[in-house]
Amino acid sequence: MHITDVTAVWLHCPIPPEQQHLSDFGRIASFDAVLVTVTTSTGLVGYGEAKAGVGSAAVCASLVTCVREELRPLLIGQDPRQINRLWERMYNGVRDHYALTRGRAFPILGRRGLTIAAMSGVDMALWDLGGKLLECPVVQLLGGTCRDAMPAYASGGWADVDGIGQQLLGYVNQGFRAVKMRVGVMDGDVDTSVARVRAARQALGPKIKLMADAHGTYSVPEAKRFCDGVADCDLFWFEEPVNADDRDGAAEVRAHAQMPIAAGESEFTRFDFRDLIQRRAVDVLQPDLAICGGITEGRRIAALAEAHQLALAPHLWGSALSFAAGLHLAFASPSAIILEYSLGANPLLRELPEEQIEVHDGMIAAPVRPGLGVTPRQAFVERYAVKA
């Protein structure tokens, strides 16, 4: 068996105006992702997702080019079952033989950013192929499940102080026992964010888990003020308080905060997560497997969480493919604690796959379908593909 083709398609999915929401990213008018397809000589096909933006909308043309022009030539003719070897080939380029014989990385210049995101989509597709080949879910390739089901949290929460309680209660009424809301620069000032969180907690009562996500938009003093203002609101975690590049600032906020700090959705490779851990900047690791290096790198990041007694909660804001990849990783890791489930309008999550994600009473069962368990609808792909 060998790889005969690797393709990449930018999917641009407009959101109907009545379903759009406002955040610090502006009005969310579309969901965008790159669908990566790896085809083998036996006709077996694997699917993966690569992301050019950690949020919803992004221009993905460069990512498509990277897959087609940089990674595809490295992969044609290779054995798709050798996932570790192919990851090193993509990451180290022409020096991959040095990396494999000397036991350390000799990475290409694009060891962060879009190249790693492009690799993520390819790697995800290779794991999908591996599961299909052995007729088992990817989680079995990772050693099997640690649990039969996991709790999910409803991810949304953009309403103002007068509406946030009702919005989050709407999620609870769907069976979720944990919810996440957005705060930060979108509120204009810290006091408004604090007021919204306090209104949310008052509406939810003490038994519903509540998280707050600032999308990295606070300064360090603002993040500290926010932590003080919501200290009695029992936040399950405070996510991305400051700019992801401000490692020292994040550590300062964590040392000050009374609640766990979550971060990692915009980080690349295990080395970024190692730095967060060494700076003592994080309690909950949130790798996005369509960004950080795919499932191969995701399992290394999970191992870091396990070794340092930190929690794992993959970032699952994307298409059904990245959702599934993070799901399989979470079920395989003893450090995983909860799953993100988007309550925003997201056709890539709900309309792209033939198979639907099932959430019952706020719980998601362990995956059982072969591979990632996601089959893209070809009619959907054709409708939303951006023509090169």
N, C-alpha and C positions, 0 to 999 in steps of 0.2 A: 504494500500500500504506500502511495506517495501523494503529495499535494499537487494537484493539477491547476488550481486557480485560487486566487484570493481577491475578493472584490470589496469595495466600500461604496456605500450610497448614503448621501445626506438626506435625512428625512426631516422635512419642515412642515409641522402640523399647526395650522392656525387654531387659536382658541376663540370660540364665539364671544362677542363683546359682553353678553350677559353673564358669561362664566369666568371672565377675567378678574384678577385681583391686583391690588397695588401693594408693592413692597419697596424696599430700598433699591431694588433692581428696576423700578418703574412699573408701568402697567405690563403685566405678563400677557403678551398677545400670541405667543406660540410656544410649542415644545420642539426642541431640535436635538437630534442625535445622529450618529453614524452607525448604520447597520453593516457589520463586517461578516462576510460569508467565506468560509474555507471549504473548498470542494476537493474530494479525493479521487484517486483512480478507480475506486470501487463504486463511486457514485454517492457515497455517504457525504452529507453536508453538515457543517457546524455553523452556528450563529453566535455572534457576539456584538457588544455595543461599545463604542468609544464616544467620549464626550469632549467637546471643545469648551464647555462652560459648566461650572458646578451647579448653576441654577437651571432655569428652564430653557431660555432662548440663547442661541449662539450661532455665529457664522462658522460653518463646519467645512468650508472649501479646503482649507489648508490641511485639515485632518484627513480628508479623503485623499488628497495628493500624497500625503505621507504614507498612507497604507499602500496606495497603488504604486508609487514610484520608488519608495525607499524600502519598505518591508516585503512587498510581494516578491521582488527578485531574490531575496534571501531565503524564501520559503518554498518556491517552486521546486518540485523534485524531492523535497525532504519528507521524512517519515513523520506524519502528524502525531504519532503516539509518543514521540520523544519530546514531550512538552518542556521539560526542564532545559534540554539542550537548545531547543529553538528559542526559549526566552533569553538564554545567554547569547545566542547568535544575534538576536535583535538588539540586545542591550550593549553588547561589546563590539559589534560590527566585525571588521576585518581582524581584530585582535581577540576574537572569541577563543581561538585555540590557546592563547596565552592564559586567558581567564580559567579555562577548564583544566589546564595542566599545572598551573601554579596556585590555584585555589583562591584567587582574589579577583575583584572586578577590574577591568580595563575599559571603562565605559566610553561610549561615543559622547560627543559634545551635548547632544540632546538627551542627557541623562535625567532631565526634568522636563516638564511642559508637554507640548503636544506629541512629541515622539513617544513618550511613555503612555499617554492616553491612547495613541494609535496601537501601541503594543498591547494595551489592555483589551481592546476589541479583538485582536487576533488571538491572544491567549485565552480569552473567554470562549471563543469559537473552538479552539483546540480541546478544551476541557469538555465542551458540549459534544464534540466528536468522540472523545474518549468514553464518555458515558454511553453514548448511542452504540458504539462498537461493542461494548461489554454488556449492553442492554441493562444498565443500572443507572440510577441517578448519580450526579456528580458527587453528592455528599458521601456516597459509598466509596468513591475513589479517594476521598479525604479521610477515610477511616470509619465512616458511619456516623449515625446521629447520637448526640449526647442526651437527647430528650425527644419525646413524641410530639410535642407541640410547644410553641413559644408565644408569649404575649406580644401584641402589636400595639403601637401607639398611633393615634390619629394625628397626622402632621398637617397643620394649617394655621389658623389663628391670626388673621389680619385685621379683624374688626376693631373699631375704636372703643374707648372706655365704656360707652353706653351699650355697645353691641357684642363685646367680646365674650361675656358670660353666656349669652344665648347661643352664640356661634359654637362655642366649645361644648355646651350642653347638647347641641345637635349631634356632635360626634359621640358623646356618651350615650345618647339615645340609640345610636347604631350598635352599641355593645362594647365600645372601647372603654377600658378602665385607666387609660393613660392618654394624655393629649399634649401637643406642643403648640406654642404660639410664637409669633415673631415680635421682636422688640428692636430697639436700637435707633439708628439715625432716622428711620422712617417716621418715628414719633415726634421728631423735632427737638425734644429735650428729654433728659433722664426722668424728670418728674412725671411726664406723661407715660413713659414706659412703666414706671413703678405703679402708677395709678391703674393702668390696664391690667398688670399682673395681679394687683390686689383685688380688682373687680372680678377677675377670672377665678381666683381662689375662693372668694366669697360665694360665687355662683356654684362652683363645683363641690364645695364642701371639702372635708379633710381626707376622704378616702380615695379620691381620684389623683393619680400621679400627674403632675404638671411640670412641663419643661419650658424654658424660654430660650430663644435663639436670636442672637444679635447680628448674625452674619458677618462678624468681624468688624463692626462699624463703630464701636465705642473707642474712645481714648482710654488709657489706663485709669486716670482719675474718674472718668465717667463710669467705667465698669465697676470700680470700687463703690461709687455712690449708689449704683443700681443694686449691687449685692447688699449693701446696708439697708436700702429701702425695702427690699423684699425678703429680708433675713427671716421673718416670721411666717413666710408663705410656703415653706416646706417644698422648695423646688427640687424635683428629682435630679435635674441637672441644669446648668447654665451653659449654653452652647456658643462657641466662638465669640467670646467677649471682645477680643481685639484683633487687629490685623494679623493674619496668619504668619506674616514675616517678622512680627514682633515677639520673638520667643521669650526674651527677658520680660517684656510687659505681660505676656500671658502667665509666666511663672509668678510675677508679682501679684496679679489678680488672683491666681489660685491660692497663694499663701494668705491672702486677705479674705477670701470668700468663705462663707459658711456652708456652701453647697458644692457638690461635685462639679467639675469643669469638663466639658466635652469638646472635642476638636478633632480635625483631621480630614474633613471631606475634600479639601483642596490641596492635600499633600500628595507628594509623589514618592513612591518606593519606601521600603523599610527604613532607609536612611533618614528620611524626614521624620518618621515616627520615632526612630531612635533618638533624634535630637529633642523632640518634645518630651520624651521620657527622661532623658538625662537632665534637662532643664527643670524637671519636676513641674511641668506646665499643664498636665492633663490627668484626669481620672478615668475618662471614657474615650477610647479610640474609635474613630468613625471613618474608616477608609471607604472610599467610593471605588468599587472595583472596575468601573469604566474609566477611571482616571489614574489610579495609583500604580497600575502595572498588572491588573487582571487577577485571576484567582491564584495564580502562582505566587504573586507578591502578597496577595491578601492572606494566604496561609502563613507567610513569614511574619506579617504584621500581627496576626492572631497569636502566633507563638510568642511575640514580644509582650503582648497583653498578658498571656498566661504566665510568662516568666516573672513579670513585674507585678503580678497581682492587681492588674487593672481590668476594667470592664471593656467589652467589645460591643459596639452597636453600629454595624455598617450603615453608611449613608445610602439609602435606597430611593432617592429622589431622581427618577429617570424613567427609562423604558422598562418593559416587562423583563428584558434580558438582564440588565444590571440589577434589577430587583431580585431576579432568580439567582444570580451569581452570589449576591450578598446573603440571600436566604440560605443557600447551600453551605456557605462558609460559616454562618452563624450557627446552624444546626450541628456543625462538626466541631465547634469550639466550646469548651467548657466555660470560657470567659464571656461568651455572648449572653446578654441579659434581656434584650428586647429588640423588636423589629419596627422599622419605620414604614408607615403606610400613608401615602399621599392622599389628602382629601381635596386637593386642588384639581381643577379640570386638567386631565392628562390623557390624551388619546393614545400616547405611546405605551401607557401602562394598561389601559382598559380596552382599546380597540385594535392595537397592533397584533396581539397574540390570538391564536385560535382557542387556546386554553385560558380560562378565567381564574384569577386569584381568588381563593375562597377564604373569607374571614368569618369565623363563627364566634360570637360572644367575645370579640376582641382577641381571639386566638387564631394562629395559623398552624396547620399541621405540617409535619415533616414532609419534604418532597419525596415523591415515589416514581415519577415518570422518568424515563431514560434521559440522560444528558441533563441539560438545564430544564427540560420540560416545557420549552417555549417554542412554538412554531409560528413564525411571522406570516400573517395573511398577505398573500402576494398582491391581492387587489389593493390593500392598504398601502403596501410599499410602492406600487406603481402610481397610486394617486398622489402620494406626498413626496416622492423622490424629486430632488432638485436636479435638473438635467445639467450635466457637465458641459 
